[in-house]
Amino acid sequence: MEGMLQILNAVLDWLYFGLISPAFQLLGQGLEFILLKPLTFLHVPVAVQVMLIALLTTMLSMAIRHTLKVDSKNLKFKKEFIAKRKKQQDLRLISDWKSRETLYRSTDRDLDEDFNTHLAYRYSQYVMIYLLPMFLILAWLNTVFSGEKLTMLYGSPYVIPLAGNNSGVEGLSVTFVFLVSYVVSLVIGFQLIKFRGRKVFSPHHSQ
């Protein structure tokens, strides 16, 4: 048993240090060369670079959302769930109360299972679409724009220094600027999706 655990640990170490970690490092270097080097060459402030990366992350999340067909799948589930609920309500027409109660409990259990499965699926989508890209990009940004590098290059560990204020806040970090920009970009993105949906399904447009 101990020997098997040692083999498993060795395999996991090889996977992480031999494949996963080098792959992420290579990907991070590629992103830095493609995205950040041109912006730095153009003397774009670090804070603006972080905001632009947050916008690109939002676009990536929206692209994943579109690829997974989230809206159409949610609409399909709602239609099917409403149809099943309607069939369940029709059970009230059964005169035999024992049969009615048995069938009602059975369909109610099926509806609960369908709803719980849908919730689990929605949560996995949420992680895959929003949280995973956010954390991966944020980890990369905090490596590229670490406090030590920012202090060495600009004299401050913050992308937006706020020295000389009475609030006690010395500045805005990479994490803060990225998260705020990411959330704002997502809100704008969802509003654009709603607006486009209303435009597509408006009576004037359908004509």
C-alpha positions as CSV (number, residue, x, y, z in Angstrom):
1,M,0.0,0.0,0.0
2,E,2.8,2.4,0.9
3,G,4.6,1.6,-2.3
4,M,1.4,2.4,-4.3
5,L,1.1,5.7,-2.6
6,Q,4.7,6.5,-3.4
7,I,4.2,5.7,-7.1
8,L,1.0,7.8,-7.1
9,N,2.8,10.7,-5.5
10,A,5.6,10.4,-8.0
11,V,3.2,10.4,-10.9
12,L,1.3,13.4,-9.6
13,D,4.6,15.3,-9.0
14,W,5.7,14.5,-12.6
15,L,2.4,15.7,-14.0
16,Y,2.5,18.9,-12.1
17,F,6.2,19.8,-12.2
18,G,6.8,18.2,-15.6
19,L,3.7,19.1,-17.6
20,I,1.2,21.4,-15.9
21,S,3.5,24.0,-14.3
22,P,5.8,24.3,-17.4
23,A,2.7,24.6,-19.7
24,F,1.2,27.4,-17.6
25,Q,4.6,29.2,-17.5
26,L,4.9,28.9,-21.3
27,L,1.3,30.2,-21.7
28,G,1.9,33.1,-19.3
29,Q,5.1,34.1,-21.2
30,G,3.2,33.9,-24.5
31,L,0.4,36.1,-23.1
32,E,2.9,38.6,-21.7
33,F,4.7,38.8,-25.1
34,I,1.5,39.1,-27.1
35,L,-0.6,41.3,-24.9
36,L,1.5,43.2,-22.4
37,K,4.8,43.9,-24.3
38,P,3.1,46.0,-27.0
39,L,1.2,47.9,-24.4
40,T,4.3,48.6,-22.4
41,F,6.1,49.6,-25.6
42,L,3.3,52.1,-26.2
43,H,3.8,53.4,-22.6
44,V,0.2,52.4,-21.6
45,P,-0.1,52.7,-17.8
46,V,-0.1,49.5,-15.8
47,A,-3.6,50.2,-14.4
48,V,-5.0,50.6,-18.0
49,Q,-3.2,47.4,-19.0
50,V,-4.9,45.5,-16.1
51,M,-8.3,47.0,-17.2
52,L,-7.8,45.9,-20.8
53,I,-6.9,42.3,-19.6
54,A,-10.0,42.3,-17.5
55,L,-12.0,43.3,-20.6
56,L,-10.4,40.5,-22.6
57,T,-11.2,38.1,-19.8
58,T,-14.8,39.1,-19.9
59,M,-14.8,38.5,-23.7
60,L,-13.3,35.1,-23.0
61,S,-16.0,34.3,-20.5
62,M,-18.7,35.4,-22.9
63,A,-17.2,33.3,-25.6
64,I,-17.2,30.2,-23.4
65,R,-20.8,31.0,-22.4
66,H,-21.8,31.2,-26.1
67,T,-20.0,28.0,-26.9
68,L,-21.7,26.1,-24.1
69,K,-25.1,27.5,-25.3
70,V,-26.0,28.5,-21.8
71,D,-29.1,30.6,-22.7
72,S,-30.7,28.0,-25.0
73,K,-30.1,25.2,-22.5
74,N,-31.6,27.2,-19.6
75,L,-34.6,28.0,-21.8
76,K,-35.0,24.4,-22.8
77,F,-34.9,23.3,-19.1
78,K,-37.5,25.9,-18.1
79,K,-39.9,24.8,-20.8
80,E,-39.5,21.1,-19.9
81,F,-39.8,21.8,-16.2
82,I,-43.0,23.8,-16.7
83,A,-44.4,21.1,-18.9
84,K,-43.7,18.4,-16.2
85,R,-45.3,20.7,-13.5
86,K,-48.4,21.0,-15.7
87,K,-48.6,17.2,-16.1
88,Q,-48.2,16.9,-12.3
89,Q,-51.1,19.3,-11.7
90,D,-53.2,17.2,-14.1
91,L,-52.9,14.4,-11.6
92,R,-55.6,16.1,-9.5
93,L,-58.1,14.9,-12.0
94,I,-57.5,11.3,-10.9
95,S,-60.5,10.2,-8.7
96,D,-58.6,7.5,-6.7
97,W,-56.8,9.5,-4.0
98,K,-54.3,6.7,-3.3
99,S,-53.2,6.5,-6.9
100,R,-53.2,10.2,-7.1
101,E,-50.9,10.6,-4.0
102,T,-48.6,7.9,-5.2
103,L,-48.2,9.4,-8.6
104,Y,-47.8,12.9,-7.2
105,R,-45.0,11.8,-4.9
106,S,-43.3,10.0,-7.7
107,T,-43.4,13.0,-10.1
108,D,-42.5,15.4,-7.3
109,R,-39.4,13.3,-6.6
110,D,-38.5,13.4,-10.3
111,L,-39.0,17.2,-10.4
112,D,-36.7,17.6,-7.4
113,E,-34.0,15.5,-9.0
114,D,-34.3,17.4,-12.3
115,F,-34.1,20.7,-10.5
116,N,-31.1,19.7,-8.3
117,T,-29.3,18.3,-11.3
118,H,-29.9,21.6,-13.2
119,L,-28.6,23.6,-10.2
120,A,-25.4,21.4,-10.1
121,Y,-25.0,21.9,-13.8
122,R,-25.5,25.7,-13.5
123,Y,-22.9,25.8,-10.7
124,S,-20.3,23.9,-12.8
125,Q,-21.0,26.3,-15.7
126,Y,-20.5,29.3,-13.4
127,V,-17.2,27.9,-12.3
128,M,-16.0,27.1,-15.8
129,I,-17.3,30.3,-17.4
130,Y,-16.5,33.0,-14.8
131,L,-14.5,31.8,-11.8
132,L,-11.8,29.7,-13.6
133,P,-10.8,32.3,-16.2
134,M,-10.9,35.0,-13.5
135,F,-8.6,33.2,-11.1
136,L,-6.2,32.0,-13.7
137,I,-5.8,35.4,-15.3
138,L,-5.6,37.1,-11.9
139,A,-2.8,34.7,-10.8
140,W,-0.9,35.4,-14.0
141,L,-1.3,39.2,-13.5
142,N,-0.1,39.0,-9.9
143,T,3.0,37.2,-11.2
144,V,3.7,39.7,-14.0
145,F,2.8,42.7,-11.9
146,S,4.0,41.6,-8.5
147,G,4.4,44.1,-5.8
148,E,8.2,43.7,-6.0
149,K,8.3,44.4,-9.7
150,L,6.0,47.4,-9.5
151,T,8.1,48.8,-6.6
152,M,11.3,48.3,-8.6
153,L,9.8,49.9,-11.8
154,Y,7.5,52.6,-10.5
155,G,8.4,53.0,-6.8
156,S,5.1,51.7,-5.5
157,P,3.5,48.2,-5.2
158,Y,0.2,49.6,-6.3
159,V,-1.0,50.1,-9.9
160,I,-2.8,53.2,-8.8
161,P,-1.0,54.9,-5.9
162,L,-3.1,57.0,-3.6
163,A,-0.4,58.6,-1.5
164,G,-1.2,61.8,0.4
165,N,-4.9,61.1,1.1
166,N,-6.6,61.0,4.5
167,S,-8.4,57.6,4.0
168,G,-5.4,55.5,5.0
169,V,-5.5,53.6,1.6
170,E,-2.1,53.7,0.0
171,G,-3.2,52.6,-3.4
172,L,-5.2,50.2,-5.5
173,S,-3.7,46.7,-6.1
174,V,-3.7,44.7,-9.3
175,T,-6.3,42.4,-7.8
176,F,-8.7,45.2,-6.9
177,V,-8.4,47.0,-10.3
178,F,-8.8,43.7,-12.2
179,L,-11.8,42.5,-10.2
180,V,-13.7,45.8,-10.4
181,S,-13.0,46.0,-14.1
182,Y,-14.0,42.4,-14.7
183,V,-17.3,42.8,-12.8
184,V,-18.1,46.1,-14.5
185,S,-17.3,44.5,-17.9
186,L,-19.6,41.5,-17.1
187,V,-22.5,43.8,-16.1
188,I,-22.1,45.7,-19.4
189,G,-21.9,42.5,-21.3
190,F,-25.1,41.1,-19.8
191,Q,-26.9,44.4,-20.5
192,L,-25.8,44.2,-24.1
193,I,-27.0,40.6,-24.3
194,K,-30.4,41.6,-22.8
195,F,-30.7,44.5,-25.2
196,R,-29.8,42.3,-28.2
197,G,-32.4,39.8,-27.1
198,R,-35.1,42.4,-26.8
199,K,-34.2,43.7,-30.2
200,V,-34.2,40.3,-31.8
201,F,-37.6,39.4,-30.3
202,S,-39.3,42.7,-30.7
203,P,-42.4,42.8,-32.9
204,H,-40.9,45.5,-35.2
205,H,-37.8,43.4,-35.8
206,S,-39.8,40.2,-36.4
207,Q,-41.6,41.9,-39.2
